[in-house]
Amino acid sequence: MAEEQPQRQLSGYLAEIVEINRKNKTGIYGEIYSVSCRILEGKDKGRIIRRNMLGPARIGDIIRLPDTSREAREIRVK
């Protein structure tokens, strides 16, 4: 018989991406996007914050944020 593995508890808060700012990218190679995401759980539920994100992202994707109190500053292009 196969033993069932215990469920792994993930830390952090779920958030849904609502906007991706593709005009302003950061990072050495321009691989970091500024995304606005709506918090789906926790004490900040419903709040929209801006975070920097690495990798492919689409509007409607669900991501897990380790912390909801930090917010990314606006990316200024020179």
N, CA, C, O and CB atoms as a CASP TS submission, in Angstrom:
PFRMAT TS
TARGET T0000
AUTHOR 0000-0000-0000
METHOD Language model
MODEL 1
PARENT N/A
ATOM      1  N   MET     1       0.818  -1.176   0.000  1.00  0.00           N
ATOM      2  CA  MET     1       0.000   0.000   0.000  1.00  0.00           C
ATOM      3  C   MET     1       0.871   1.252   0.000  1.00  0.00           C
ATOM      4  O   MET     1       1.934   1.302   0.617  1.00  0.00           O
ATOM      5  CB  MET     1      -0.935  -0.009   1.193  1.00  0.00           C
ATOM      6  N   ALA     2       0.383   2.246  -0.707  1.00  0.00           N
ATOM      7  CA  ALA     2       1.096   3.520  -0.751  1.00  0.00           C
ATOM      8  C   ALA     2       0.680   4.374   0.441  1.00  0.00           C
ATOM      9  O   ALA     2      -0.504   4.536   0.736  1.00  0.00           O
ATOM     10  CB  ALA     2       0.819   4.267  -2.084  1.00  0.00           C
ATOM     11  N   GLU     3       1.675   4.905   1.103  1.00  0.00           N
ATOM     12  CA  GLU     3       1.374   5.769   2.246  1.00  0.00           C
ATOM     13  C   GLU     3       1.029   7.167   1.750  1.00  0.00           C
ATOM     14  O   GLU     3       1.649   7.679   0.818  1.00  0.00           O
ATOM     15  CB  GLU     3       2.571   5.820   3.234  1.00  0.00           C
ATOM     16  N   GLU     4       0.046   7.769   2.377  1.00  0.00           N
ATOM     17  CA  GLU     4      -0.309   9.135   2.017  1.00  0.00           C
ATOM     18  C   GLU     4       0.676  10.100   2.661  1.00  0.00           C
ATOM     19  O   GLU     4       1.007   9.980   3.841  1.00  0.00           O
ATOM     20  CB  GLU     4      -1.759   9.462   2.447  1.00  0.00           C
ATOM     21  N   GLN     5       1.133  11.052   1.872  1.00  0.00           N
ATOM     22  CA  GLN     5       2.043  12.048   2.412  1.00  0.00           C
ATOM     23  C   GLN     5       1.226  13.155   3.059  1.00  0.00           C
ATOM     24  O   GLN     5       0.160  13.517   2.560  1.00  0.00           O
ATOM     25  CB  GLN     5       2.973  12.615   1.308  1.00  0.00           C
ATOM     26  N   PRO     6       1.721  13.695   4.170  1.00  0.00           N
ATOM     27  CA  PRO     6       0.965  14.766   4.828  1.00  0.00           C
ATOM     28  C   PRO     6       0.935  16.021   3.952  1.00  0.00           C
ATOM     29  O   PRO     6       1.873  16.296   3.203  1.00  0.00           O
ATOM     30  CB  PRO     6       1.580  15.094   6.211  1.00  0.00           C
ATOM     31  N   GLN     7      -0.165  16.777   4.061  1.00  0.00           N
ATOM     32  CA  GLN     7      -0.304  18.017   3.315  1.00  0.00           C
ATOM     33  C   GLN     7       0.752  19.010   3.801  1.00  0.00           C
ATOM     34  O   GLN     7       0.945  19.191   5.003  1.00  0.00           O
ATOM     35  CB  GLN     7      -1.737  18.605   3.473  1.00  0.00           C
ATOM     36  N   ARG     8       1.425  19.642   2.857  1.00  0.00           N
ATOM     37  CA  ARG     8       2.439  20.634   3.198  1.00  0.00           C
ATOM     38  C   ARG     8       1.768  21.989   3.372  1.00  0.00           C
ATOM     39  O   ARG     8       1.053  22.445   2.479  1.00  0.00           O
ATOM     40  CB  ARG     8       3.546  20.700   2.109  1.00  0.00           C
ATOM     41  N   GLN     9       1.988  22.629   4.501  1.00  0.00           N
ATOM     42  CA  GLN     9       1.423  23.942   4.766  1.00  0.00           C
ATOM     43  C   GLN     9       2.294  25.001   4.118  1.00  0.00           C
ATOM     44  O   GLN     9       3.499  25.054   4.362  1.00  0.00           O
ATOM     45  CB  GLN     9       1.291  24.195   6.281  1.00  0.00           C
ATOM     46  N   LEU    10       1.696  25.835   3.301  1.00  0.00           N
ATOM     47  CA  LEU    10       2.425  26.918   2.656  1.00  0.00           C
ATOM     48  C   LEU    10       2.195  28.203   3.431  1.00  0.00           C
ATOM     49  O   LEU    10       1.080  28.489   3.868  1.00  0.00           O
ATOM     50  CB  LEU    10       1.991  27.082   1.180  1.00  0.00           C
ATOM     51  N   SER    11       3.253  28.967   3.595  1.00  0.00           N
ATOM     52  CA  SER    11       3.102  30.241   4.292  1.00  0.00           C
ATOM     53  C   SER    11       2.862  31.347   3.278  1.00  0.00           C
ATOM     54  O   SER    11       3.168  31.195   2.095  1.00  0.00           O
ATOM     55  CB  SER    11       4.348  30.553   5.156  1.00  0.00           C
ATOM     56  N   GLY    12       2.328  32.428   3.733  1.00  0.00           N
ATOM     57  CA  GLY    12       2.090  33.562   2.849  1.00  0.00           C
ATOM     58  C   GLY    12       0.610  33.771   2.596  1.00  0.00           C
ATOM     59  O   GLY    12      -0.245  33.114   3.191  1.00  0.00           O
ATOM     60  N   TYR    13       0.330  34.710   1.690  1.00  0.00           N
ATOM     61  CA  TYR    13      -1.042  35.108   1.387  1.00  0.00           C
ATOM     62  C   TYR    13      -1.285  35.012  -0.112  1.00  0.00           C
ATOM     63  O   TYR    13      -0.405  35.337  -0.909  1.00  0.00           O
ATOM     64  CB  TYR    13      -1.327  36.541   1.891  1.00  0.00           C
ATOM     65  N   LEU    14      -2.472  34.566  -0.494  1.00  0.00           N
ATOM     66  CA  LEU    14      -2.811  34.488  -1.908  1.00  0.00           C
ATOM     67  C   LEU    14      -3.187  35.868  -2.427  1.00  0.00           C
ATOM     68  O   LEU    14      -3.820  36.664  -1.733  1.00  0.00           O
ATOM     69  CB  LEU    14      -3.961  33.491  -2.141  1.00  0.00           C
ATOM     70  N   ALA    15      -2.778  36.132  -3.678  1.00  0.00           N
ATOM     71  CA  ALA    15      -3.097  37.406  -4.314  1.00  0.00           C
ATOM     72  C   ALA    15      -3.337  37.150  -5.793  1.00  0.00           C
ATOM     73  O   ALA    15      -2.733  36.255  -6.385  1.00  0.00           O
ATOM     74  CB  ALA    15      -1.956  38.454  -4.101  1.00  0.00           C
ATOM     75  N   GLU    16      -4.222  37.942  -6.385  1.00  0.00           N
ATOM     76  CA  GLU    16      -4.542  37.830  -7.808  1.00  0.00           C
ATOM     77  C   GLU    16      -3.972  39.041  -8.538  1.00  0.00           C
ATOM     78  O   GLU    16      -4.149  40.175  -8.093  1.00  0.00           O
ATOM     79  CB  GLU    16      -6.084  37.721  -8.034  1.00  0.00           C
ATOM     80  N   ILE    17      -3.290  38.806  -9.655  1.00  0.00           N
ATOM     81  CA  ILE    17      -2.714  39.898 -10.436  1.00  0.00           C
ATOM     82  C   ILE    17      -3.835  40.610 -11.177  1.00  0.00           C
ATOM     83  O   ILE    17      -4.602  39.976 -11.901  1.00  0.00           O
ATOM     84  CB  ILE    17      -1.633  39.376 -11.432  1.00  0.00           C
ATOM     85  N   VAL    18      -3.935  41.924 -11.002  1.00  0.00           N
ATOM     86  CA  VAL    18      -4.986  42.694 -11.671  1.00  0.00           C
ATOM     87  C   VAL    18      -4.432  43.636 -12.737  1.00  0.00           C
ATOM     88  O   VAL    18      -5.179  44.071 -13.614  1.00  0.00           O
ATOM     89  CB  VAL    18      -5.771  43.491 -10.650  1.00  0.00           C
ATOM     90  N   GLU    19      -3.145  43.958 -12.681  1.00  0.00           N
ATOM     91  CA  GLU    19      -2.545  44.842 -13.680  1.00  0.00           C
ATOM     92  C   GLU    19      -1.051  44.560 -13.762  1.00  0.00           C
ATOM     93  O   GLU    19      -0.391  44.339 -12.747  1.00  0.00           O
ATOM     94  CB  GLU    19      -2.805  46.337 -13.334  1.00  0.00           C
ATOM     95  N   ILE    20      -0.526  44.571 -14.985  1.00  0.00           N
ATOM     96  CA  ILE    20       0.909  44.392 -15.204  1.00  0.00           C
ATOM     97  C   ILE    20       1.414  45.625 -15.937  1.00  0.00           C
ATOM     98  O   ILE    20       0.931  45.956 -17.020  1.00  0.00           O
ATOM     99  CB  ILE    20       1.217  43.075 -16.016  1.00  0.00           C
ATOM    100  N   ASN    21       2.379  46.296 -15.347  1.00  0.00           N
ATOM    101  CA  ASN    21       2.950  47.489 -15.965  1.00  0.00           C
ATOM    102  C   ASN    21       4.152  47.057 -16.799  1.00  0.00           C
ATOM    103  O   ASN    21       5.258  46.923 -16.276  1.00  0.00           O
ATOM    104  CB  ASN    21       3.360  48.555 -14.888  1.00  0.00           C
ATOM    105  N   ARG    22       3.936  46.841 -18.086  1.00  0.00           N
ATOM    106  CA  ARG    22       5.007  46.362 -18.963  1.00  0.00           C
ATOM    107  C   ARG    22       5.887  47.484 -19.494  1.00  0.00           C
ATOM    108  O   ARG    22       6.952  47.221 -20.052  1.00  0.00           O
ATOM    109  CB  ARG    22       4.417  45.601 -20.121  1.00  0.00           C
ATOM    110  N   LYS    23       5.453  48.743 -19.327  1.00  0.00           N
ATOM    111  CA  LYS    23       6.263  49.866 -19.810  1.00  0.00           C
ATOM    112  C   LYS    23       7.523  50.017 -18.979  1.00  0.00           C
ATOM    113  O   LYS    23       8.605  50.245 -19.519  1.00  0.00           O
ATOM    114  CB  LYS    23       5.456  51.170 -19.780  1.00  0.00           C
ATOM    115  N   ASN    24       7.386  49.890 -17.678  1.00  0.00           N
ATOM    116  CA  ASN    24       8.507  50.107 -16.776  1.00  0.00           C
ATOM    117  C   ASN    24       8.998  48.774 -16.240  1.00  0.00           C
ATOM    118  O   ASN    24       8.362  48.159 -15.385  1.00  0.00           O
ATOM    119  CB  ASN    24       8.111  51.042 -15.620  1.00  0.00           C
ATOM    120  N   LYS    25      10.130  48.340 -16.752  1.00  0.00           N
ATOM    121  CA  LYS    25      10.741  47.105 -16.272  1.00  0.00           C
ATOM    122  C   LYS    25      12.011  47.469 -15.518  1.00  0.00           C
ATOM    123  O   LYS    25      12.590  48.530 -15.749  1.00  0.00           O
ATOM    124  CB  LYS    25      11.047  46.120 -17.451  1.00  0.00           C
ATOM    125  N   THR    26      12.439  46.609 -14.632  1.00  0.00           N
ATOM    126  CA  THR    26      13.655  46.850 -13.874  1.00  0.00           C
ATOM    127  C   THR    26      14.492  45.585 -13.856  1.00  0.00           C
ATOM    128  O   THR    26      14.114  44.578 -14.454  1.00  0.00           O
ATOM    129  CB  THR    26      13.332  47.313 -12.439  1.00  0.00           C
ATOM    130  N   GLY    27      15.595  45.630 -13.193  1.00  0.00           N
ATOM    131  CA  GLY    27      16.536  44.520 -13.203  1.00  0.00           C
ATOM    132  C   GLY    27      17.610  44.789 -14.247  1.00  0.00           C
ATOM    133  O   GLY    27      17.418  45.628 -15.126  1.00  0.00           O
ATOM    134  N   ILE    28      18.707  44.108 -14.165  1.00  0.00           N
ATOM    135  CA  ILE    28      19.821  44.327 -15.084  1.00  0.00           C
ATOM    136  C   ILE    28      19.399  44.091 -16.528  1.00  0.00           C
ATOM    137  O   ILE    28      19.809  44.831 -17.423  1.00  0.00           O
ATOM    138  CB  ILE    28      20.994  43.416 -14.725  1.00  0.00           C
ATOM    139  N   TYR    29      18.600  43.085 -16.759  1.00  0.00           N
ATOM    140  CA  TYR    29      18.190  42.730 -18.120  1.00  0.00           C
ATOM    141  C   TYR    29      16.736  43.087 -18.412  1.00  0.00           C
ATOM    142  O   TYR    29      16.217  42.696 -19.458  1.00  0.00           O
ATOM    143  CB  TYR    29      18.399  41.252 -18.350  1.00  0.00           C
ATOM    144  N   GLY    30      16.072  43.804 -17.536  1.00  0.00           N
ATOM    145  CA  GLY    30      14.682  44.186 -17.737  1.00  0.00           C
ATOM    146  C   GLY    30      13.716  43.044 -17.551  1.00  0.00           C
ATOM    147  O   GLY    30      12.666  43.007 -18.193  1.00  0.00           O
ATOM    148  N   GLU    31      14.056  42.103 -16.676  1.00  0.00           N
ATOM    149  CA  GLU    31      13.238  40.904 -16.484  1.00  0.00           C
ATOM    150  C   GLU    31      12.238  41.028 -15.339  1.00  0.00           C
ATOM    151  O   GLU    31      11.452  40.106 -15.126  1.00  0.00           O
ATOM    152  CB  GLU    31      14.127  39.722 -16.236  1.00  0.00           C
ATOM    153  N   ILE    32      12.239  42.115 -14.609  1.00  0.00           N
ATOM    154  CA  ILE    32      11.357  42.295 -13.459  1.00  0.00           C
ATOM    155  C   ILE    32      10.220  43.246 -13.840  1.00  0.00           C
ATOM    156  O   ILE    32      10.461  44.346 -14.338  1.00  0.00           O
ATOM    157  CB  ILE    32      12.148  42.841 -12.229  1.00  0.00           C
ATOM    158  N   TYR    33       8.983  42.813 -13.603  1.00  0.00           N
ATOM    159  CA  TYR    33       7.801  43.607 -13.911  1.00  0.00           C
ATOM    160  C   TYR    33       7.184  44.138 -12.623  1.00  0.00           C
ATOM    161  O   TYR    33       7.292  43.516 -11.566  1.00  0.00           O
ATOM    162  CB  TYR    33       6.772  42.772 -14.703  1.00  0.00           C
ATOM    163  N   SER    34       6.543  45.283 -12.726  1.00  0.00           N
ATOM    164  CA  SER    34       5.784  45.835 -11.616  1.00  0.00           C
ATOM    165  C   SER    34       4.331  45.400 -11.817  1.00  0.00           C
ATOM    166  O   SER    34       3.722  45.727 -12.836  1.00  0.00           O
ATOM    167  CB  SER    34       5.922  47.414 -11.536  1.00  0.00           C
ATOM    168  N   VAL    35       3.771  44.661 -10.849  1.00  0.00           N
ATOM    169  CA  VAL    35       2.391  44.187 -10.972  1.00  0.00           C
ATOM    170  C   VAL    35       1.557  44.716  -9.811  1.00  0.00           C
ATOM    171  O   VAL    35       2.055  44.870  -8.696  1.00  0.00           O
ATOM    172  CB  VAL    35       2.341  42.637 -11.014  1.00  0.00           C
ATOM    173  N   SER    36       0.294  44.989 -10.082  1.00  0.00           N
ATOM    174  CA  SER    36      -0.661  45.334  -9.028  1.00  0.00           C
ATOM    175  C   SER    36      -1.453  44.076  -8.730  1.00  0.00           C
ATOM    176  O   SER    36      -1.945  43.413  -9.643  1.00  0.00           O
ATOM    177  CB  SER    36      -1.608  46.531  -9.451  1.00  0.00           C
ATOM    178  N   CYS    37      -1.578  43.747  -7.456  1.00  0.00           N
ATOM    179  CA  CYS    37      -2.307  42.523  -7.116  1.00  0.00           C
ATOM    180  C   CYS    37      -3.264  42.777  -5.958  1.00  0.00           C
ATOM    181  O   CYS    37      -2.989  43.571  -5.058  1.00  0.00           O
ATOM    182  CB  CYS    37      -1.328  41.387  -6.759  1.00  0.00           C
ATOM    183  N   ARG    38      -4.400  42.076  -6.010  1.00  0.00           N
ATOM    184  CA  ARG    38      -5.451  42.174  -4.996  1.00  0.00           C
ATOM    185  C   ARG    38      -5.254  41.026  -4.010  1.00  0.00           C
ATOM    186  O   ARG    38      -5.197  39.864  -4.411  1.00  0.00           O
ATOM    187  CB  ARG    38      -6.889  42.131  -5.644  1.00  0.00           C
ATOM    188  N   ILE    39      -5.152  41.347  -2.737  1.00  0.00           N
ATOM    189  CA  ILE    39      -4.974  40.341  -1.693  1.00  0.00           C
ATOM    190  C   ILE    39      -6.293  39.581  -1.519  1.00  0.00           C
ATOM    191  O   ILE    39      -7.354  40.191  -1.387  1.00  0.00           O
ATOM    192  CB  ILE    39      -4.519  41.001  -0.343  1.00  0.00           C
ATOM    193  N   LEU    40      -6.218  38.252  -1.519  1.00  0.00           N
ATOM    194  CA  LEU    40      -7.430  37.428  -1.448  1.00  0.00           C
ATOM    195  C   LEU    40      -7.714  36.861  -0.064  1.00  0.00           C
ATOM    196  O   LEU    40      -8.812  36.361   0.180  1.00  0.00           O
ATOM    197  CB  LEU    40      -7.324  36.300  -2.421  1.00  0.00           C
ATOM    198  N   GLU    41      -6.737  36.930   0.856  1.00  0.00           N
ATOM    199  CA  GLU    41      -6.965  36.372   2.189  1.00  0.00           C
ATOM    200  C   GLU    41      -6.135  37.116   3.219  1.00  0.00           C
ATOM    201  O   GLU    41      -5.200  37.840   2.876  1.00  0.00           O
ATOM    202  CB  GLU    41      -6.631  34.872   2.218  1.00  0.00           C
ATOM    203  N   GLY    42      -6.479  36.933   4.464  1.00  0.00           N
ATOM    204  CA  GLY    42      -5.745  37.577   5.546  1.00  0.00           C
ATOM    205  C   GLY    42      -6.361  38.899   5.955  1.00  0.00           C
ATOM    206  O   GLY    42      -7.454  39.258   5.516  1.00  0.00           O
ATOM    207  N   LYS    43      -5.639  39.619   6.804  1.00  0.00           N
ATOM    208  CA  LYS    43      -6.164  40.877   7.344  1.00  0.00           C
ATOM    209  C   LYS    43      -6.271  41.977   6.303  1.00  0.00           C
ATOM    210  O   LYS    43      -7.059  42.907   6.476  1.00  0.00           O
ATOM    211  CB  LYS    43      -5.296  41.350   8.471  1.00  0.00           C
ATOM    212  N   ASP    44      -5.504  41.896   5.235  1.00  0.00           N
ATOM    213  CA  ASP    44      -5.528  42.908   4.174  1.00  0.00           C
ATOM    214  C   ASP    44      -6.379  42.492   2.979  1.00  0.00           C
ATOM    215  O   ASP    44      -6.170  42.995   1.875  1.00  0.00           O
ATOM    216  CB  ASP    44      -4.119  43.199   3.710  1.00  0.00           C
ATOM    217  N   LYS    45      -7.317  41.601   3.174  1.00  0.00           N
ATOM    218  CA  LYS    45      -8.145  41.095   2.085  1.00  0.00           C
ATOM    219  C   LYS    45      -8.834  42.236   1.340  1.00  0.00           C
ATOM    220  O   LYS    45      -9.443  43.108   1.960  1.00  0.00           O
ATOM    221  CB  LYS    45      -9.185  40.113   2.622  1.00  0.00           C
ATOM    222  N   GLY    46      -8.735  42.228  -0.001  1.00  0.00           N
ATOM    223  CA  GLY    46      -9.355  43.250  -0.823  1.00  0.00           C
ATOM    224  C   GLY    46      -8.435  44.416  -1.161  1.00  0.00           C
ATOM    225  O   GLY    46      -8.721  45.184  -2.080  1.00  0.00           O
ATOM    226  N   ARG    47      -7.350  44.555  -0.438  1.00  0.00           N
ATOM    227  CA  ARG    47      -6.403  45.649  -0.678  1.00  0.00           C
ATOM    228  C   ARG    47      -5.610  45.385  -1.952  1.00  0.00           C
ATOM    229  O   ARG    47      -5.273  44.236  -2.238  1.00  0.00           O
ATOM    230  CB  ARG    47      -5.444  45.822   0.525  1.00  0.00           C
ATOM    231  N   ILE    48      -5.304  46.429  -2.724  1.00  0.00           N
ATOM    232  CA  ILE    48      -4.506  46.284  -3.934  1.00  0.00           C
ATOM    233  C   ILE    48      -3.142  46.911  -3.677  1.00  0.00           C
ATOM    234  O   ILE    48      -3.047  48.085  -3.320  1.00  0.00           O
ATOM    235  CB  ILE    48      -5.210  46.944  -5.166  1.00  0.00           C
ATOM    236  N   ILE    49      -2.080  46.114  -3.862  1.00  0.00           N
ATOM    237  CA  ILE    49      -0.720  46.599  -3.643  1.00  0.00           C
ATOM    238  C   ILE    49       0.124  46.355  -4.886  1.00  0.00           C
ATOM    239  O   ILE    49      -0.221  45.529  -5.731  1.00  0.00           O
ATOM    240  CB  ILE    49      -0.084  45.914  -2.415  1.00  0.00           C
ATOM    241  N   ARG    50       1.218  47.071  -4.988  1.00  0.00           N
ATOM    242  CA  ARG    50       2.141  46.924  -6.111  1.00  0.00           C
ATOM    243  C   ARG    50       3.351  46.116  -5.627  1.00  0.00           C
ATOM    244  O   ARG    50       3.939  46.421  -4.590  1.00  0.00           O
ATOM    245  CB  ARG    50       2.580  48.328  -6.679  1.00  0.00           C
ATOM    246  N   ARG    51       3.710  45.087  -6.390  1.00  0.00           N
ATOM    247  CA  ARG    51       4.891  44.277  -6.083  1.00  0.00           C
ATOM    248  C   ARG    51       5.702  44.081  -7.349  1.00  0.00           C
ATOM    249  O   ARG    51       5.163  44.131  -8.454  1.00  0.00           O
ATOM    250  CB  ARG    51       4.491  42.908  -5.472  1.00  0.00           C
ATOM    251  N   ASN    52       7.000  43.856  -7.187  1.00  0.00           N
ATOM    252  CA  ASN    52       7.865  43.527  -8.307  1.00  0.00           C
ATOM    253  C   ASN    52       7.893  42.020  -8.449  1.00  0.00           C
ATOM    254  O   ASN    52       7.981  41.302  -7.453  1.00  0.00           O
ATOM    255  CB  ASN    52       9.297  44.102  -8.111  1.00  0.00           C
ATOM    256  N   MET    53       7.817  41.527  -9.692  1.00  0.00           N
ATOM    257  CA  MET    53       7.696  40.096  -9.925  1.00  0.00           C
ATOM    258  C   MET    53       8.634  39.657 -11.041  1.00  0.00           C
ATOM    259  O   MET    53       8.749  40.322 -12.071  1.00  0.00           O
ATOM    260  CB  MET    53       6.249  39.726 -10.267  1.00  0.00           C
ATOM    261  N   LEU    54       9.295  38.541 -10.826  1.00  0.00           N
ATOM    262  CA  LEU    54      10.195  37.958 -11.804  1.00  0.00           C
ATOM    263  C   LEU    54       9.494  36.784 -12.471  1.00  0.00           C
ATOM    264  O   LEU    54       8.865  35.969 -11.796  1.00  0.00           O
ATOM    265  CB  LEU    54      11.528  37.511 -11.145  1.00  0.00           C
ATOM    266  N   GLY    55       9.598  36.698 -13.778  1.00  0.00           N
ATOM    267  CA  GLY    55       9.041  35.559 -14.492  1.00  0.00           C
ATOM    268  C   GLY    55       7.761  35.899 -15.222  1.00  0.00           C
ATOM    269  O   GLY    55       7.270  37.025 -15.152  1.00  0.00           O
ATOM    270  N   PRO    56       7.222  34.905 -15.932  1.00  0.00           N
ATOM    271  CA  PRO    56       6.011  35.143 -16.722  1.00  0.00           C
ATOM    272  C   PRO    56       4.803  35.397 -15.819  1.00  0.00           C
ATOM    273  O   PRO    56       4.623  34.739 -14.794  1.00  0.00           O
ATOM    274  CB  PRO    56       5.735  33.947 -17.649  1.00  0.00           C
ATOM    275  N   ALA    57       3.988  36.359 -16.223  1.00  0.00           N
ATOM    276  CA  ALA    57       2.793  36.699 -15.447  1.00  0.00           C
ATOM    277  C   ALA    57       1.695  37.131 -16.389  1.00  0.00           C
ATOM    278  O   ALA    57       1.948  37.781 -17.402  1.00  0.00           O
ATOM    279  CB  ALA    57       3.091  37.812 -14.414  1.00  0.00           C
ATOM    280  N   ARG    58       0.460  36.761 -16.045  1.00  0.00           N
ATOM    281  CA  ARG    58      -0.716  37.194 -16.804  1.00  0.00           C
ATOM    282  C   ARG    58      -1.733  37.751 -15.826  1.00  0.00           C
ATOM    283  O   ARG    58      -1.735  37.407 -14.644  1.00  0.00           O
ATOM    284  CB  ARG    58      -1.326  36.018 -17.638  1.00  0.00           C
ATOM    285  N   ILE    59      -2.588  38.606 -16.332  1.00  0.00           N
ATOM    286  CA  ILE    59      -3.671  39.138 -15.499  1.00  0.00           C
ATOM    287  C   ILE    59      -4.590  37.979 -15.121  1.00  0.00           C
ATOM    288  O   ILE    59      -4.981  37.187 -15.979  1.00  0.00           O
ATOM    289  CB  ILE    59      -4.470  40.274 -16.247  1.00  0.00           C
ATOM    290  N   GLY    60      -4.928  37.882 -13.855  1.00  0.00           N
ATOM    291  CA  GLY    60      -5.778  36.799 -13.364  1.00  0.00           C
ATOM    292  C   GLY    60      -4.993  35.677 -12.705  1.00  0.00           C
ATOM    293  O   GLY    60      -5.592  34.817 -12.059  1.00  0.00           O
ATOM    294  N   ASP    61      -3.673  35.655 -12.846  1.00  0.00           N
ATOM    295  CA  ASP    61      -2.853  34.631 -12.189  1.00  0.00           C
ATOM    296  C   ASP    61      -2.936  34.803 -10.678  1.00  0.00           C
ATOM    297  O   ASP    61      -3.032  35.922 -10.175  1.00  0.00           O
ATOM    298  CB  ASP    61      -1.376  34.711 -12.664  1.00  0.00           C
ATOM    299  N   ILE    62      -2.898  33.688  -9.962  1.00  0.00           N
ATOM    300  CA  ILE    62      -2.903  33.702  -8.508  1.00  0.00           C
ATOM    301  C   ILE    62      -1.465  33.457  -8.057  1.00  0.00           C
ATOM    302  O   ILE    62      -0.829  32.487  -8.470  1.00  0.00           O
ATOM    303  CB  ILE    62      -3.895  32.623  -7.914  1.00  0.00           C
ATOM    304  N   ILE    63      -0.968  34.343  -7.213  1.00  0.00           N
ATOM    305  CA  ILE    63       0.389  34.202  -6.699  1.00  0.00           C
ATOM    306  C   ILE    63       0.337  34.177  -5.176  1.00  0.00           C
ATOM    307  O   ILE    63      -0.660  34.576  -4.574  1.00  0.00           O
ATOM    308  CB  ILE    63       1.305  35.356  -7.207  1.00  0.00           C
ATOM    309  N   ARG    64       1.410  33.709  -4.561  1.00  0.00           N
ATOM    310  CA  ARG    64       1.492  33.673  -3.100  1.00  0.00           C
ATOM    311  C   ARG    64       2.562  34.660  -2.660  1.00  0.00           C
ATOM    312  O   ARG    64       3.727  34.545  -3.040  1.00  0.00           O
ATOM    313  CB  ARG    64       1.810  32.230  -2.577  1.00  0.00           C
ATOM    314  N   LEU    65       2.150  35.631  -1.855  1.00  0.00           N
ATOM    315  CA  LEU    65       3.063  36.645  -1.347  1.00  0.00           C
ATOM    316  C   LEU    65       3.476  36.287   0.080  1.00  0.00           C
ATOM    317  O   LEU    65       2.624  35.935   0.896  1.00  0.00           O
ATOM    318  CB  LEU    65       2.408  38.052  -1.394  1.00  0.00           C
ATOM    319  N   PRO    66       4.761  36.371   0.388  1.00  0.00           N
ATOM    320  CA  PRO    66       5.185  36.054   1.755  1.00  0.00           C
ATOM    321  C   PRO    66       4.757  37.101   2.772  1.00  0.00           C
ATOM    322  O   PRO    66       4.659  36.814   3.964  1.00  0.00           O
ATOM    323  CB  PRO    66       6.680  35.900   1.802  1.00  0.00           C
ATOM    324  N   ASP    67       4.499  38.333   2.291  1.00  0.00           N
ATOM    325  CA  ASP    67       4.224  39.435   3.187  1.00  0.00           C
ATOM    326  C   ASP    67       3.330  40.447   2.465  1.00  0.00           C
ATOM    327  O   ASP    67       3.556  40.736   1.290  1.00  0.00           O
ATOM    328  CB  ASP    67       5.543  40.097   3.675  1.00  0.00           C
ATOM    329  N   THR    68       2.331  40.981   3.145  1.00  0.00           N
ATOM    330  CA  THR    68       1.451  41.963   2.492  1.00  0.00           C
ATOM    331  C   THR    68       1.712  43.381   2.967  1.00  0.00           C
ATOM    332  O   THR    68       1.086  44.317   2.470  1.00  0.00           O
ATOM    333  CB  THR    68      -0.001  41.609   2.741  1.00  0.00           C
ATOM    334  N   SER    69       2.617  43.563   3.914  1.00  0.00           N
ATOM    335  CA  SER    69       2.858  44.913   4.424  1.00  0.00           C
ATOM    336  C   SER    69       3.867  45.677   3.565  1.00  0.00           C
ATOM    337  O   SER    69       3.880  46.907   3.580  1.00  0.00           O
ATOM    338  CB  SER    69       3.352  44.846   5.864  1.00  0.00           C
ATOM    339  N   ARG    70       4.702  44.970   2.825  1.00  0.00           N
ATOM    340  CA  ARG    70       5.676  45.649   1.967  1.00  0.00           C
ATOM    341  C   ARG    70       5.040  45.960   0.620  1.00  0.00           C
ATOM    342  O   ARG    70       4.280  45.159   0.076  1.00  0.00           O
ATOM    343  CB  ARG    70       6.950  44.785   1.781  1.00  0.00           C
ATOM    344  N   GLU    71       5.363  47.129   0.096  1.00  0.00           N
ATOM    345  CA  GLU    71       4.862  47.513  -1.218  1.00  0.00           C
ATOM    346  C   GLU    71       6.021  48.085  -2.018  1.00  0.00           C
ATOM    347  O   GLU    71       6.830  48.846  -1.488  1.00  0.00           O
ATOM    348  CB  GLU    71       3.691  48.544  -1.105  1.00  0.00           C
ATOM    349  N   ALA    72       6.104  47.718  -3.305  1.00  0.00           N
ATOM    350  CA  ALA    72       7.195  48.183  -4.152  1.00  0.00           C
ATOM    351  C   ALA    72       7.013  49.651  -4.487  1.00  0.00           C
ATOM    352  O   ALA    72       5.893  50.133  -4.657  1.00  0.00           O
ATOM    353  CB  ALA    72       7.279  47.351  -5.435  1.00  0.00           C
ATOM    354  N   ARG    73       8.128  50.349  -4.578  1.00  0.00           N
ATOM    355  CA  ARG    73       8.078  51.743  -5.008  1.00  0.00           C
ATOM    356  C   ARG    73       7.845  51.799  -6.504  1.00  0.00           C
ATOM    357  O   ARG    73       8.110  50.834  -7.221  1.00  0.00           O
ATOM    358  CB  ARG    73       9.377  52.490  -4.630  1.00  0.00           C
ATOM    359  N   GLU    74       7.352  52.925  -6.970  1.00  0.00           N
ATOM    360  CA  GLU    74       7.114  53.098  -8.403  1.00  0.00           C
ATOM    361  C   GLU    74       8.450  53.113  -9.135  1.00  0.00           C
ATOM    362  O   GLU    74       9.406  53.749  -8.689  1.00  0.00           O
ATOM    363  CB  GLU    74       6.317  54.405  -8.685  1.00  0.00           C
ATOM    364  N   ILE    75       8.507  52.408 -10.262  1.00  0.00           N
ATOM    365  CA  ILE    75       9.724  52.353 -11.060  1.00  0.00           C
ATOM    366  C   ILE    75       9.804  53.625 -11.901  1.00  0.00           C
ATOM    367  O   ILE    75       8.896  53.929 -12.674  1.00  0.00           O
ATOM    368  CB  ILE    75       9.755  51.076 -11.964  1.00  0.00           C
ATOM    369  N   ARG    76      10.886  54.352 -11.743  1.00  0.00           N
ATOM    370  CA  ARG    76      11.071  55.590 -12.518  1.00  0.00           C
ATOM    371  C   ARG    76      12.089  55.330 -13.610  1.00  0.00           C
ATOM    372  O   ARG    76      13.190  54.851 -13.337  1.00  0.00           O
ATOM    373  CB  ARG    76      11.531  56.776 -11.607  1.00  0.00           C
ATOM    374  N   VAL    77      11.731  55.639 -14.829  1.00  0.00           N
ATOM    375  CA  VAL    77      12.623  55.452 -15.963  1.00  0.00           C
ATOM    376  C   VAL    77      13.285  56.784 -16.258  1.00  0.00           C
ATOM    377  O   VAL    77      12.620  57.815 -16.360  1.00  0.00           O
ATOM    378  CB  VAL    77      11.859  54.911 -17.210  1.00  0.00           C
ATOM    379  N   LYS    78      14.610  56.752 -16.395  1.00  0.00           N
ATOM    380  CA  LYS    78      15.352  57.988 -16.671  1.00  0.00           C
ATOM    381  C   LYS    78      15.268  58.368 -18.113  1.00  0.00           C
ATOM    382  O   LYS    78      15.836  59.382 -18.519  1.00  0.00           O
ATOM    383  CB  LYS    78      16.797  57.847 -16.273  1.00  0.00           C
TER
END
